[in-house]
Amino acid sequence: MVRITQLRAKCIGCNACVEADKYRWRISKKDGKSTLIGGIEKKGWFSTLVDDHELEASLLARQHCPVNIIQVENLT
């Protein structure tokens, strides 16, 4: 399993995470920030658990984020 975490409040809406992983990220039409699809909010952090096959794309999203608000943790 892989845990993806995002501090959404600091997102600048650059779309880099969406370009890296269109399956897990999208830009909100409401506020222009990225949304972690399937993410559950807790104290400003959005988090979700995904299967191992999403690890590579998640790492790309983290790497391309210019404000470093995405964390990816391999739990296996």
C-alpha positions in Angstrom: 0.0 0.0 0.0 1.0 3.6 -0.6 -0.1 6.6 1.4 -0.4 9.9 -0.5 -0.8 13.1 1.6 -1.3 16.7 0.5 -1.4 20.0 2.3 -4.0 21.5 0.1 -4.1 24.9 1.6 -0.6 25.7 0.3 -1.4 24.5 -3.3 -0.8 27.1 -6.0 -2.8 25.3 -8.6 0.1 24.9 -11.1 -1.4 21.6 -12.5 2.0 19.7 -12.2 0.5 16.9 -10.1 -2.4 16.4 -12.6 0.1 16.2 -15.5 2.1 13.6 -13.7 -0.9 11.5 -12.4 -4.2 12.3 -14.0 -5.8 9.3 -12.3 -5.2 10.6 -8.8 -5.3 14.4 -9.1 -7.6 17.1 -10.6 -7.8 20.8 -10.4 -10.9 22.1 -8.6 -13.1 24.4 -10.6 -14.2 26.0 -7.4 -10.9 27.4 -6.1 -8.3 26.4 -8.7 -6.3 24.2 -6.4 -5.4 20.5 -6.9 -7.6 17.9 -5.3 -6.4 14.5 -4.2 -9.0 12.1 -5.6 -10.2 9.9 -2.8 -8.5 12.0 -0.2 -9.9 12.4 3.3 -9.3 15.7 5.1 -7.8 15.8 8.7 -6.5 19.0 10.1 -5.8 20.5 6.7 -4.1 17.4 5.3 -5.7 15.3 2.7 -4.7 11.6 2.7 -5.6 8.4 0.9 -4.3 4.8 0.6 -3.7 3.4 -2.8 -2.4 0.2 -4.3 1.3 -0.3 -5.1 0.8 0.1 -8.8 0.2 3.9 -8.3 3.6 4.4 -6.5 5.5 5.5 -9.6 2.9 8.1 -10.8 2.5 9.3 -7.2 6.3 9.8 -6.9 6.3 11.8 -10.1 3.5 14.0 -8.8 5.5 14.7 -5.6 8.6 15.4 -7.6 7.0 17.9 -9.9 5.1 19.8 -7.2 7.0 23.2 -6.9 5.7 23.9 -3.4 6.5 20.4 -2.0 3.1 19.8 -0.4 2.7 16.2 -1.6 4.1 13.3 0.5 4.3 9.7 -0.7 5.0 6.9 1.7 5.4 3.2 0.6 3.8 1.2 3.4 4.8 -2.3 2.1 
